[in-house]
Amino acid sequence: MASNKRCQTDTRQFQTTRILRGIGLLGFGLCLGMLASAQAEPIQAEYFTDSRHYAMVGDSRDAVVTQYDLAAPVLLEQTFSAGLPADPTQAEAMAKAWFKANQAKLSEQLKAAYAGHAKALDYTLKKYPAWVFDGRAIVYGVTDLREGLGLYHEWLNRTDNTTQAGGGATP
């Protein structure tokens, strides 16, 4: 009888050990999965420029790139005024009619044209071209994504990753 109780106790300990190992392995697997997904998360790269400094993006699998052309409002204005007659009265009448007919389209175009300016103000950018990485680090004067990412990674490695108030740190 004592042998039977000992066998039941050993069996319960074995089952408990198996369950704990299973939970431990599951937890370990989840941790690895979380680490892998955190490392696989692409960097958010925003590029601010005018029509003269285009970004060299190349293969950007490790970064999601958004480009803002700060000259877009001027280019949009030039598009609106193209083809208007020289007579100011006729030009005004044509412009009013076009704006009235295209109000929704114009609103979207203006919003898109000024989106870069709004973001640049948020980041307190001082000049361009500029890369902003993950909304916390600014790299000025670089047009190549790879070079900008290299500077960003160097900065990450030598700082404690805290951002400065008013728009991030400059690597």
ABEGO torsion letter per residue (X at the ends): XAAAAAAAAAAAAAAAAAAAAAAAAAAAAAAAAAAAAAAABBBBBBBBBBAABBBBAEBAAABBBBBBBAAAAAAAAAAAABGBBABAAAAAAAAAAAAAAAAAAAAAAAAAAAAAAAAAAAAGBABOBBBBBGGABBBBGBABAAAAAAAAAAAAAABAGBBBBGGEBBX
